[in-house]
Amino acid sequence: VVHLWVEGVWELIMAAILAFVLIKVTGVDREVIEKWLYVIITLALVTGLIGTGHHYFWIGTPGYWQWLGSVFSALEPIPFFAMTVFAFNMVNRRRREHPNKAAVLWALGTGVMAFLGAGVWGFLHTLAPVNYYTHGSQI
């Protein structure tokens, strides 16, 4: 349930808020930002939903789910990386200098920290030999 909530809701909300902030602080056309948003959402849903299979080891489903889930779960950092590239790309293409520098830094930092925290840490935790020992044991 948590896995589905993270990939199916949290990541999408974060991407939508990031897109909204970037529209406001950069002046880049909404259509350009929406195209990026659709790519990020598609990547997040495909990798996240199928990637749930790496948890199936614990409920006795066929062994192929462990491999299928692990492969797609290993691809989950890609949407976070896309979010980071998206934020930096939009700030570089901006039409105006926004006076609120904190909002611009927040937009850039959100992508970077999501990639490092959820993307890289999630990838390391996804690997089957690591997941076997750490699943359910993290505080």
C-alpha positions in Angstrom: 0.0 0.0 0.0 2.8 2.4 0.9 4.6 1.7 -2.4 1.5 2.4 -4.4 0.8 5.6 -2.4 4.4 6.9 -3.0 4.5 6.2 -6.7 0.9 6.7 -7.5 0.2 9.8 -5.5 3.1 11.5 -3.7 5.4 11.6 -6.8 2.6 13.0 -9.0 1.6 15.6 -6.4 5.3 16.7 -6.0 5.7 16.9 -9.8 2.5 19.0 -10.2 3.5 21.4 -7.4 6.9 21.7 -8.9 5.4 22.5 -12.4 3.1 25.1 -10.9 6.0 26.9 -9.1 8.1 26.8 -12.2 5.2 28.3 -14.3 5.0 31.1 -11.8 8.7 31.9 -11.2 10.1 31.3 -14.7 7.4 32.6 -17.1 8.0 29.5 -19.4 4.9 28.6 -21.4 2.5 26.3 -19.6 2.4 23.9 -22.6 6.2 23.3 -22.4 6.0 22.5 -18.7 2.9 20.3 -19.2 4.8 18.2 -21.8 7.5 17.5 -19.3 5.0 16.8 -16.6 3.3 14.1 -18.7 6.6 12.4 -19.3 7.4 12.4 -15.6 4.0 11.2 -14.6 4.1 8.4 -17.2 7.6 7.3 -16.0 6.5 7.4 -12.4 3.4 5.4 -12.8 4.9 2.7 -15.1 8.0 2.1 -13.0 6.3 2.5 -9.7 3.3 0.3 -10.3 5.1 -2.6 -11.9 8.0 -2.0 -9.5 5.7 -3.0 -6.6 6.4 -6.6 -7.6 9.7 -6.6 -5.7 7.6 -6.7 -2.5 5.8 -9.8 -3.7 8.6 -12.0 -2.4 7.1 -11.7 1.0 3.6 -12.9 0.1 4.4 -16.1 -1.8 3.7 -15.1 -5.4 5.6 -16.7 -8.4 9.3 -15.9 -8.5 9.2 -13.9 -11.8 7.5 -11.1 -9.8 10.7 -10.6 -7.8 12.7 -10.1 -11.0 10.1 -8.1 -12.9 9.5 -5.9 -9.8 13.2 -5.5 -9.2 13.9 -4.4 -12.8 11.1 -1.8 -12.8 11.9 -0.7 -9.3 15.5 -0.1 -10.3 14.1 2.3 -13.0 12.3 4.4 -10.5 15.1 7.0 -10.1 14.5 7.9 -13.7 11.4 10.1 -13.1 13.2 11.8 -10.2 16.2 12.5 -12.4 13.8 13.8 -15.1 12.2 16.1 -12.5 15.7 17.5 -11.7 16.6 18.0 -15.3 13.1 19.5 -15.9 13.6 22.1 -13.1 17.1 23.2 -14.2 16.0 23.3 -17.8 13.0 25.5 -17.1 15.0 27.9 -14.9 17.6 28.2 -17.7 14.9 28.9 -20.3 13.1 31.5 -18.1 11.8 34.6 -19.6 12.1 36.8 -16.5 14.1 37.1 -13.4 11.8 36.4 -10.5 12.4 38.5 -7.4 11.7 35.5 -5.0 15.1 33.7 -5.2 14.0 31.3 -2.4 11.1 30.0 -4.6 13.5 29.4 -7.5 16.0 27.6 -5.2 13.2 25.6 -3.7 12.2 24.4 -7.2 15.7 23.4 -8.0 16.3 21.8 -4.6 13.1 19.8 -4.7 14.2 17.9 -7.8 17.8 17.4 -6.5 16.7 16.2 -3.1 14.0 13.9 -4.4 16.5 12.3 -6.8 19.1 11.8 -4.0 16.7 10.8 -1.3 13.9 8.8 -2.9 15.7 8.0 -6.2 19.2 6.9 -5.1 18.3 5.6 -1.6 15.2 3.9 -3.0 17.3 2.2 -5.7 19.8 0.9 -3.2 17.1 -0.4 -1.0 15.4 -2.0 -4.1 18.2 -4.4 -4.9 17.1 -7.9 -3.9 20.1 -8.8 -1.8 19.8 -5.6 0.1 16.0 -5.6 0.3 16.2 -9.1 1.8 17.9 -7.8 4.9 16.5 -4.3 5.1 12.9 -4.7 4.3 10.8 -3.6 7.3 13.9 -2.9 9.4 14.5 0.8 8.6 13.4 3.3 11.1 
